[in-house]
Amino acid sequence: MKSIKPVFSILRNKYFIASLLFVVWMLFFDPKDWGLIYDSKKKLSDLEQSEEVLT
């Protein structure tokens, strides 16, 4: 039980909670989330490769 107590104190920290909510918001709820950016970069890379093949 003593090893769990520091974890609870960290999780109750308001700055930790605010930071965690910010990261979750940026990962999943932001209109330009990281998944969309990754997909866009992958599509751009694929298009650039197909352009090289055509030229």
C-alpha positions, -999 to 999 in steps of 0.1 A, spaced: 0 0 0 29 23 6 41 20 -30 6 31 -43 3 62 -21 28 83 -42 9 74 -73 -23 87 -58 -6 120 -48 6 125 -83 -28 118 -98 -44 143 -74 -20 170 -85 -41 197 -104 -12 204 -128 -9 168 -137 -46 165 -143 -46 196 -165 -16 184 -185 -32 149 -190 -65 165 -202 -45 187 -226 -27 158 -241 -59 137 -245 -76 167 -261 -47 172 -286 -46 135 -294 -82 128 -300 -105 158 -300 -86 186 -317 -97 192 -354 -61 187 -365 -53 158 -342 -21 138 -346 -38 109 -365 -50 133 -392 -16 149 -395 0 114 -398 -24 103 -424 -19 135 -444 19 131 -443 16 95 -454 -7 105 -483 17 133 -493 46 108 -493 27 83 -514 17 111 -539 53 123 -541 65 87 -548 39 82 -575 49 115 -591 86 103 -592 74 72 -610 54 92 -636 83 116 -644 
